[in-house]
Amino acid sequence: MNAVRSIVRALRINTRAIELKMGISLAQLFVLQQLAERPAESLNELAERTATHQSSVSVVVRRLVERGYVSRTASAADKRRIEIDVTPTGRALLAGAPVTIQMQLVSALRHMNIGDQNTLAELLDRWLHDAKIDIATPPMLGEEDVEVRQRSV
């Protein structure tokens, strides 16, 4: 349980620091950092890169577009596809951005061999299932859960 508490604490501290310093959520910063590395050819690709569900990353991208940090444009190769990229305003915001907990966790996970990654995923899924915690489509780390926000209104 100490490891879980450490992750939760690190996320809470990192989230608060980023929101105060940058005025965006931890999830928004994480998506911006992913897009700064390489634009996305679709929401599905971005969801895969951020290890989250397409619907969750869609909400984050919409908020970033509304604030002018990200652009969504029709693909030159395939007009049915939307390319997602960081705007100059988004790049300026990123200039002073700290490393996110997500980036640290994802980097550490990628350094694990695939067998260990699968074992960890299976054990966490079983733990949550046995604890009767719904894991259907959680929001991105650092992004407010819509259901929680609606219940508190």
C-alpha positions as CSV (number, residue, x, y, z in Angstrom):
1,M,0.0,0.0,0.0
2,N,3.0,2.3,0.5
3,A,3.7,2.3,-3.2
4,V,0.1,3.2,-4.0
5,R,0.0,6.0,-1.5
6,S,3.3,7.3,-2.9
7,I,1.9,7.4,-6.4
8,V,-1.3,9.1,-5.3
9,R,0.7,11.7,-3.2
10,A,3.1,12.4,-6.1
11,L,0.2,12.9,-8.5
12,R,-1.6,15.2,-6.1
13,I,1.5,17.3,-5.5
14,N,2.5,17.4,-9.2
15,T,-1.1,18.2,-10.2
16,R,-1.4,21.1,-7.8
17,A,2.1,22.5,-8.7
18,I,1.3,22.4,-12.5
19,E,-2.1,24.0,-12.1
20,L,-0.7,26.8,-10.1
21,K,2.4,27.4,-12.3
22,M,0.9,26.8,-15.7
23,G,-2.9,27.3,-15.4
24,I,-3.6,23.9,-17.1
25,S,-4.3,20.4,-15.7
26,L,-1.7,17.7,-15.4
27,A,-3.5,15.7,-18.2
28,Q,-3.4,18.7,-20.5
29,L,0.3,19.2,-19.9
30,F,1.0,15.5,-20.5
31,V,-0.9,15.6,-23.9
32,L,0.9,18.8,-24.9
33,Q,4.3,17.2,-24.1
34,Q,3.3,14.1,-26.2
35,L,2.2,16.3,-29.1
36,A,5.4,18.4,-28.9
37,E,7.4,15.2,-29.4
38,R,5.4,14.3,-32.5
39,P,2.0,15.5,-33.8
40,A,-0.7,12.9,-33.8
41,E,-2.4,11.7,-36.9
42,S,-5.6,10.9,-35.0
43,L,-7.2,10.8,-31.6
44,N,-6.8,7.1,-31.5
45,E,-3.1,7.4,-32.1
46,L,-2.8,10.0,-29.3
47,A,-4.9,7.8,-27.0
48,E,-2.5,4.9,-27.6
49,R,0.6,7.2,-27.0
50,T,-0.9,8.5,-23.7
51,A,-2.0,5.0,-22.6
52,T,-5.6,6.1,-22.2
53,H,-9.1,5.8,-23.8
54,Q,-9.9,7.8,-26.9
55,S,-12.9,9.5,-25.2
56,S,-10.7,10.7,-22.3
57,V,-8.0,12.1,-24.6
58,S,-10.7,13.7,-26.7
59,V,-11.9,15.8,-23.8
60,V,-8.4,17.0,-23.0
61,V,-7.6,17.9,-26.7
62,R,-10.9,19.8,-26.9
63,R,-9.9,21.9,-23.9
64,L,-6.5,22.5,-25.3
65,V,-8.0,23.6,-28.7
66,E,-10.4,25.9,-26.9
67,R,-7.4,27.6,-25.2
68,G,-5.4,27.9,-28.4
69,Y,-2.6,25.5,-27.3
70,V,-3.4,22.8,-29.8
71,S,-4.7,22.8,-33.4
72,R,-6.8,20.2,-35.2
73,T,-6.5,20.3,-39.0
74,A,-7.6,18.0,-41.8
75,S,-4.9,15.7,-43.0
76,A,-3.3,16.6,-46.3
77,A,-3.1,12.9,-47.2
78,D,-6.6,11.9,-46.1
79,K,-9.2,14.6,-45.5
80,R,-11.2,12.2,-43.3
81,R,-8.4,12.2,-40.7
82,I,-7.6,15.0,-38.3
83,E,-4.0,15.9,-37.4
84,I,-3.4,17.2,-33.9
85,D,-0.4,19.5,-33.2
86,V,0.9,22.0,-30.7
87,T,0.4,25.7,-31.7
88,P,3.1,28.3,-31.2
89,T,1.2,29.4,-28.1
90,G,1.3,25.9,-26.8
91,R,5.0,25.6,-27.4
92,A,5.6,28.8,-25.5
93,L,3.7,27.4,-22.6
94,L,5.8,24.2,-22.7
95,A,9.0,26.2,-22.5
96,G,8.9,26.4,-18.7
97,A,7.0,23.2,-18.1
98,P,8.2,20.7,-15.4
99,V,8.4,17.0,-16.0
100,T,5.1,15.4,-15.2
101,I,4.6,12.3,-13.0
102,Q,2.9,10.6,-16.0
103,M,6.1,11.1,-18.1
104,Q,8.1,9.6,-15.3
105,L,5.8,6.7,-14.8
106,V,5.4,6.0,-18.5
107,S,9.2,6.2,-19.0
108,A,9.8,3.7,-16.2
109,L,7.1,1.4,-17.6
110,R,8.7,1.4,-21.0
111,H,12.0,0.4,-19.5
112,M,10.3,-2.7,-18.0
113,N,10.4,-5.8,-20.2
114,I,7.1,-6.7,-21.8
115,G,6.5,-9.7,-19.6
116,D,6.8,-7.5,-16.5
117,Q,4.5,-4.9,-18.0
118,N,1.9,-7.6,-18.7
119,T,2.2,-9.1,-15.2
120,L,1.9,-5.7,-13.6
121,A,-1.2,-4.9,-15.7
122,E,-2.8,-8.3,-14.9
123,L,-2.2,-8.0,-11.2
124,L,-3.5,-4.4,-11.1
125,D,-6.6,-5.4,-13.0
126,R,-7.3,-8.4,-10.7
127,W,-6.7,-6.2,-7.6
128,L,-9.2,-3.6,-8.8
129,H,-11.7,-6.3,-9.9
130,D,-11.5,-8.0,-6.5
131,A,-11.9,-4.6,-4.8
132,K,-15.0,-4.0,-7.0
133,I,-13.5,-0.8,-8.5
134,D,-14.9,0.1,-11.9
135,I,-12.1,0.4,-14.4
136,A,-14.3,0.9,-17.5
137,T,-13.1,4.2,-18.8
138,P,-11.3,6.3,-16.2
139,P,-10.2,9.9,-17.1
140,M,-6.6,10.7,-17.8
141,L,-4.4,11.2,-14.8
142,G,-4.7,14.8,-13.6
143,E,-8.0,15.3,-15.4
144,E,-11.2,15.8,-13.4
145,D,-13.7,12.9,-13.6
146,V,-16.9,14.2,-15.3
147,E,-19.1,12.0,-13.2
148,V,-17.5,13.3,-9.9
149,R,-17.9,16.9,-11.2
150,Q,-21.6,16.3,-12.1
151,R,-22.4,14.8,-8.7
152,S,-20.9,17.7,-6.8
153,V,-22.9,20.4,-8.7
